[in-house]
């Protein structure tokens, strides 16, 4: 379901079709769902790479939760994880077909993570689990492999728990996890700096791009840096990746030179610092960074307006409206 199809146009991850009274006054089954809703949204988002689809999956899980006999549920967390995971597995098959037809590079929907929307991101590993780079890499996996990897790596489920969620054996769960880790192995070791150091690198990139300092930009980039842009055919964006430090430096120096009417800020998106661009009262796009050994190895720009609706609502709720 697209955002344009929603009856609650401004709905977000905190807005379900239930009574919005304080949790303490909600019926017990609703209050219990509310306590688990955030991790279930985080699970669905990691599985789907789409905030809108994750919202729909969690809402569908709530409808099932509301209609089940409470006595039949031994562990609400396990029950909901199973329902959400299987709803996502059903969606992944059709999503893959849609992404094969996508105009230009496909990138995940960006999510503001400073508000805890995707759960705690206290370690480098947790931040990496929701990075745009990782979510793109997860597209390499089959649906069940992806589910095993996410449940194990991002949520620390045991193979016994994963086996129960996916209706597979523990041995099969271990095999799927090992295969997923092998398929996702990166050619280089990633040494992730602390968030403050990463933000400093992004600030340096932004300053050099605004000044048109090609030499300064190239020094911040790895030799093999690649830039992807997702406009989805609905916004101006390169339809092919751009690779190489010199080409990427020219691309972003030219882009920022022609962006005088665009307001630029840095915020935490998908677990790391990102450039957030607004124009007038609208969110124009975001630019996320992949850092390897203190240099920028990848840049991912999302300009497709359909993919910015969720983040725009988050910014508005946080008191950081798009046009301010």
N, C-alpha and C positions, 0 to 999 in steps of 0.2 A: 504493500500500500504506500503510495507516495504521500509527501506532506500535503500536496494539494488535495488529496482525497480525504483528509482527516476532518471529522466534524469538529474536533477541538483544535483549531488552527494553531493556537499558541501553546499546545500541550508540549510538555517536556518530560524528562525522566522522572520528575517528581509529581507528575499529573496523570492519574489514572481515573477511570470512570467509577469512582467510589466516593463516599462521603469524605470530605477533606477536613473533618474535625480533627483536633489533636489526637495523636495515636492513643493516648490513655483513655479516651472516650469512645474509641472505635470498638466494634465487635471483636472478640478475641481472635477470630480467624483472619480478620482484615489486619489487625495490629501485628499479628505474627508475620503475615505476608509483607507488610511494610518494613519490618525489621530485616527481612531478607531480600527486599527488592533491589537494593543497590548492588550487592554482589551478583544477583541474577542478571541484572542489566550489564554489568561488567563482563560476565561470562558470555552472554549473547553477543555483545559487541565484538569481543575477541574472536568469536566463531564466525561472525558474518562480515565484519569490517564496515558495517553500516549502522549508524545510530538509529535511523528511522526504522529499519528492519528489526533491530534489537528491541526497540520500544514495542513494536507489534508483537514480537515473540513473547515478551514478558507480559504484555496485556493478555495474550491468549493463555498464558500459563495461569494468570490470575483467575480467568474465567473457569478453568478446570479446577483450580484450587477452591474456588467458591462453591463448586458443586459436588465436591467429594466428601465422604464421611470422614470426620476428623479421626475417629477411632481406627481407621484403616491405615493411618499414616504413622509409622514408627519414628521417622526422622524427617521433619519438615524440610531441612536443608537438603538432604539426599533426594527427597521426593521432588522438590522443585528443580534441583539440578538435573535430574533425569528428564523431567518434562521439558524444561527449557532447552536442554541439549538436543533432544529428539525433535523438537519443533525447529530448531536451527538446522539440523541435518536435513530435514525435509526442504527447507528453504535454500540450502546451499546448492542443491542440484540445479534448480531453476536459475539461481543467481549466476552460476558458472556459465550457463548458456547466454544470459544477458550480457555478461562481461566480455564474452567473445565477440559480441556485436557492438561493443562500446566504441564511440568515436574517440580516437586517440588513446593515450595511456590511461588505464584505470587506476585510481588511487582511493584509499578508504575515506570515509567521511571523517573530517577532523573533529575532535572533541576537546573542549577545555577541561584540563584535568586538575587545575588548582583548586576546584571546588569538591574534589573527591568523587566525581561522577562515576569513575571506573574503579573505585576502591582505593585502598592505600597504595602509594607508590613510594615507599620509603627506601628502597634499595635500587641499585643500578639495574638489577635483573628485573625487578617489577616494572620499572620505567620502560625498559626495553621491550617488555611483553606487550605494550600498547603503542609502541612507536610505529609511525607510518611505514618505516622500512620493514619491521617485523611483520606487520599485517599484510604487506605486499608479498613477502616471502611465504607466508602461510598459504597463499593462493596456490603454491606448488603442490600442496598436500591434498590427498583425497579427503572427503568429509570426515570419515571415521578417524583417520590418522590425525587430522587437525583437532578433532575433539579430544583425543587422548593426549596430545601434546599440550593443549591449552589447560585441560583439567589438571595435568600433572605439574607442568612448569609454572603456570600462573596462579593456580589455586591449591597446589600441594595435596591434591587428592591422592590416596594410596591406589595401587593397582587393583587392590581388592574392591575399593569403592568405585573405581572407573569401570571395572568389569561388571558391577551391578548396574551402573548407569547405562552402559552401552549393550548389555546383554551379550558379553563376550567372556572368554575365560581369562584368568589372570595371566596365563602364559601368553595369550594373544595380545593382551593389553601391553605387556612388556615388549613384545616383538614390534607392535605398532609404534610404540614410543621410541624404541631404538632406531627404527626405520625413519621416523619423522626427524629425529635429531641428526641423522646422517644426511638426509635430504636438505636440511636447513643449515648445514655446516657452512660457515663463511670461509673464504680463502685466506683471510687475514684475521689475526687476533684483534678483537675490539677492546681498546683500553678506554673506558668511559670516564671522563673527568667528573668532578662534582658539579651540581647544577650551576653554581656561581661561575665556575670557570667556563662552562658551556655558554652561559649568557654573555660573558665577556667576549667570547669568540664571535657570537652572533652580532653583538654591538659593533665589533671591529669590522665585520663584513658589511653591515648596514652603513657605517660611516664611509668606508671605501667605495661602496656602490654609489652612494649619494654624491660623492666627490668625483666620480668617474675615474678613480685611481685604479687603473688596470693592473699595474705592477703590485700594488698593495693587495688587491683582490686575489691575484694568482698565488701570492705567498700564503694565503689562508686556505687554499684548495689543494687537494691531492692531485697528482698528475693525471690520474684516471677518473677524476670527479665526473659524475653524471647528473644532469638536471632533467626531471620529468615535470610535465605540466598537464593538469587534468581540467579541461574546459568542458568536456562532455558534448562538444558541438554547440554549447549554449553560451560560451564566453571565449574571448580571444585567448588562445593558448597554442603552443607548439604541439603538433600532432606526432612528433617523433622526439625521442630523448636527444639531448645535446651532451656530448662528452668531450672531455679534455679541458684542462685548466684555462687555456687562452680563450677557447670558445665560450665557456661558461662565464668567464669574467666579462667578456664583451656583451654577452646576453643580459646579464644583470646590471651592468653599468648603463647600458642603453635603456633598460626597463625603468630603472629608478630615475634616470635623467628625464624621462618623459612622464613622471608621475607627480608633477607639482601639485595637482589637486587632490592627491591621495594622502590621507593621514596614516602614518606608520607608527605602530607600537610593538612592543615585545611582550608576549604572554606565554604561559605554559600550556602547550597543546600536545596531546598524546605523550605526556610524560617528559617533554623537553621544551626548551625555549624556541619560540617560533615568531616570525614576523606576522603581525595581524594588520591588514590594510583595510581601511574603510574610506568610503567616498560618500559625501552627503550624509544621508541617514541609513546607508546600506553597507553591509559587510562586502568588501570587494574581493578578498581572497586571503589565503594564508600561505606562508612559506615555511616548511619544516626542514630540519637539517639532520643529516647523519654524520656523526663525528667519528673519525678513526685516528688514534694517536695524535690528538690535538689539532687535526685539520679537518676541513669539510670534505667528505667523500661523496655525499649525495645531497641533492636539494629536491624537495617535492612541493610543488605549488598546486593548490586546489583553488580553482576559480569557478567551477560549475556551481551556479546558484542553488541548485537542488541539494547539493552536498554541504552548503553553508548555512542552511536554515536552522539546523540544530544548534550549531555553535553561536549563531546570531542570537537565538533565544537565551542561551546560557549567558552571553555577555550582557544582555538586557537585564536578566534576573540578578546578575552580580553587581548591578549599578554601573556597568560600563557599556552603555548603549552605543550602538554602532555609529551614531552620528555625533557623539559628544566629543 
